[in-house]
Amino acid sequence: MRYLKYSGILAGLSYWLFVAWSISRNGWFSFFHNALSDLGSLEMAASPWIYNYGLIVTAVFMLVFSIYLILASENRLQTVGGAYISISALFLALIGVFHAGTRPHSFVSTYFFVQFFLGMLVYGAGSKDKAVRYGSGFIFALAVMGTLINWPSVALIETYEIALVMAFTVLVAVRG
């Protein structure tokens, strides 16, 4: 249990390592003009498998993190929050399966974020630790506000939202 709480941080690190590797193979990619999923597009990317398999590997770490949340939960509300995050991990893996250019891609990528942030909010609402409770609410508010900004590219809003996901995993690892 002691080490499982760090699996969320490992998910974030894993994701960004795969992104860096994929960007190194795709010199055309720009955070200011593309979506991160373009790195997994069969039509656009060289070696799209790097990004897509990276999402699946990252999803495994996120699923382990959700299992930690469920096992460490103090009440039903936190258990439900952890379960929502486990569903988000499945959607994360599905982003790699239904890569950019496939019909379900927009749905699974949107619902990864929706499920994660709802799960985070519910988990935090059930926490007795004030830092986790208020931190989750604050991160959720930042996520909602992020959707109201007119970002120059999809990659930038995705990076912002992923940074918020990582902030929650660090908060839980430090306080959990």
Salt bridges, closest charged atoms under 4 A:
ASP129 OD2 - ARG175 NE 3.02
